Amino acid sequence: MNLNLILLILLYIIFVPIVTSDDKVCKTAVGELTKKQLKGVTECTSQMKFKNAKERQAKMTCVMKCVLAREGVLTPEGFPDPIGSLKFVTLHLPDHVQVWARTVLMGCFGVTAGVIPEEETCKSYDPLVKCALTSLNLFCSPPK
């Protein structure tokens, strides 16, 4: 057997973490959630009927605001909704990561003080959107 192949296999065995059943369940849930969010992006983009690609790019945060609103993370008025966020976590994530996921997502509410619901380009939502997207990647990594 080729020495490089053997080294590669050994490195893989040593450095690739063992995925537990709980990890798989969580990552599957987050994968499904990501698919749902992408579908929401498509639907919100269609609903907003942008005139051109430049306008769509300028208002991409508005698209993400629309997705957050559809998921109940924002109130109908456009303000962050802690209760809706907790329901979101309960609905979409496995039990064993819910406390951690709630903690991570609630951390996003610290960046929402300047949210202006009627803002045309939704730029005031940038910190919230960035935090929410980052949180999605952290849900399956609770501290041990």
Solvent accessible surface area in square Angstrom, and as a share of the most:
residue,aa,sasa,rsa
1,M,173,0.77
2,N,96,0.49
3,L,122,0.61
4,N,108,0.55
5,L,81,0.40
6,I,65,0.33
7,L,89,0.44
8,L,114,0.56
9,I,76,0.39
10,L,88,0.44
11,L,92,0.46
12,Y,140,0.53
13,I,116,0.59
14,I,116,0.59
15,F,146,0.61
16,V,64,0.37
17,P,104,0.66
18,I,159,0.81
19,V,74,0.42
20,T,73,0.43
21,S,84,0.54
22,D,73,0.38
23,D,37,0.19
24,K,127,0.54
25,V,78,0.45
26,C,1,0.01
27,K,116,0.49
28,T,84,0.49
29,A,21,0.16
30,V,21,0.12
31,G,31,0.29
32,E,95,0.43
33,L,3,0.02
34,T,51,0.30
35,K,129,0.55
36,K,90,0.38
37,Q,24,0.11
38,L,112,0.56
39,K,127,0.54
40,G,9,0.09
41,V,28,0.16
42,T,89,0.52
43,E,63,0.28
44,C,0,0.00
45,T,32,0.19
46,S,74,0.48
47,Q,110,0.49
48,M,66,0.30
49,K,165,0.70
50,F,38,0.16
51,K,178,0.75
52,N,86,0.44
53,A,62,0.48
54,K,166,0.70
55,E,41,0.18
56,R,104,0.38
57,Q,133,0.59
58,A,46,0.36
59,K,35,0.15
60,M,72,0.32
61,T,12,0.07
62,C,6,0.04
63,V,0,0.00
64,M,27,0.12
65,K,34,0.15
66,C,20,0.12
67,V,3,0.02
68,L,18,0.09
69,A,46,0.35
70,R,121,0.44
71,E,32,0.15
72,G,28,0.27
73,V,8,0.04
74,L,7,0.03
75,T,33,0.19
76,P,136,0.86
77,E,116,0.52
78,G,6,0.06
79,F,98,0.41
80,P,22,0.14
81,D,34,0.18
82,P,62,0.39
83,I,116,0.59
84,G,9,0.08
85,S,0,0.00
86,L,65,0.33
87,K,135,0.57
88,F,19,0.08
89,V,0,0.00
90,T,75,0.43
91,L,138,0.68
92,H,38,0.17
93,L,9,0.04
94,P,22,0.14
95,D,123,0.64
96,H,85,0.38
97,V,2,0.01
98,Q,15,0.07
99,V,115,0.66
100,W,66,0.23
101,A,0,0.00
102,R,68,0.25
103,T,83,0.48
104,V,21,0.12
105,L,9,0.05
106,M,58,0.26
107,G,50,0.48
108,C,1,0.01
109,F,41,0.17
110,G,69,0.66
111,V,66,0.38
112,T,19,0.11
113,A,106,0.82
114,G,52,0.50
115,V,13,0.08
116,I,82,0.42
117,P,25,0.16
118,E,143,0.64
119,E,50,0.22
120,E,128,0.57
121,T,47,0.27
122,C,7,0.04
123,K,97,0.41
124,S,23,0.15
125,Y,0,0.00
126,D,37,0.19
127,P,60,0.38
128,L,3,0.02
129,V,12,0.07
130,K,132,0.56
131,C,34,0.20
132,A,17,0.13
133,L,83,0.41
134,T,77,0.45
135,S,3,0.02
136,L,26,0.13
137,N,116,0.60
138,L,78,0.39
139,F,3,0.01
140,C,20,0.12
141,S,66,0.43
142,P,37,0.23
143,P,98,0.62
144,K,226,0.96
